[in-house]
Amino acid sequence: MERLNNAGIPIADAEERKYIVVSRLFDGFSAAASPCAGQVATNSRLLAYFLYKRWNRFSRTHIYSTAVMLLKRNESGLYDAIKR
């Protein structure tokens, strides 16, 4: 059975991906107020670094209170933080 989010969009399985870019809101802020809260999983190093830099720049130049982190999958199958 396919997993769906609240909007009815299928949720992809991120376990097989090499990189994950995560953008989280600080406590006390509504997710509806920030257009870039969430995560993206990809196997492309170039895309992962591009998204990290764009989201990080967006969080610094606008009034949104987000924290951006780039994770890379290691040999044991867990994710290590590369950039925060």
Secondary structure by P-SEA (a helix, b strand, c coil): ccccccccccccccccccbbbbbbbcccccccccccccccccccaaaaaaaaaaaaaaaaacccbbbbbbbbbccccbbbbccc
